[in-house]
Amino acid sequence: MKIKDLPKHLRPREKLIEKSESALTNSELLAILFRTGTTKKNAIELAEYILHKYPMKKLVELDYDTLVEIDGIDAGKACTLLASFELVKRALQKHDTHLPMINSPQDAVDQLTEIRSKKKEYFVALYLNARNQLIHKETISIGTLNASLVHPRDVFEPGVRMNAASIIISHNHPSGDPKPSDPDIRITKQLKEAGEILGIQLQDHLIVTEETYLSMKEEGCL
């Protein structure tokens, strides 16, 4: 049955207008975004099918290529979904006042307390939004720093996924000496170039020890 053939009070748009969006089920809300169904399913049935296959939390993380592979979702529906999801993510991010602000190297170092006394080298990336708020932190590798352990793909993949505007990379020196090594400098330059290509700025590379830290940006190494 087509949606237009349903009683008026059961049609998602009419129901929203009459009772507000909070009265609609997830399937009805999704059906409004779809606008139309397929030859086999109306928009509500299509929405129910997709939500059964992909729970809401998983659905909002799907990319365009995955969405258009789902039976019933064409390019138009995929673009509508992605635009809707992105608007919500940006709105939630913009108004989240609980995210830590990173306005200085010390602010970033304050987020790295757990690695300062480690006996192995930990490479950690901090991902920031356009307001310099910390939106994600991830340990990229554990072990002596080298190009095989710290690949641009692994460093920037979370940033792309989290829509980060910039990143700060960091690692600890168990020796207690924060002076950057030649590999530290090479990796920093490599990641800076990768970030420029991806549109995610590398703000700094911090080397921390138990007692002190060094900002490669302040030292002119970035």
Secondary structure as UniProt FT lines:
FT   HELIX           3..5
FT   HELIX           8..10
FT   HELIX           12..19
FT   HELIX           21..23
FT   HELIX           26..34
FT   HELIX           43..53
FT   HELIX           56..59
FT   TURN            60..61
FT   HELIX           64..68
FT   TURN            71..72
FT   HELIX           75..94
FT   TURN            97..98
FT   HELIX           105..109
FT   TURN            110..111
FT   HELIX           113..115
FT   TURN            116..117
FT   STRAND          122..128
FT   TURN            130..131
FT   STRAND          133..142
FT   TURN            147..149
FT   HELIX           152..161
FT   TURN            162..163
FT   STRAND          166..172
FT   TURN            174..175
FT   HELIX           182..198
FT   STRAND          201..208
FT   STRAND          213..215
FT   TURN            216..220
//
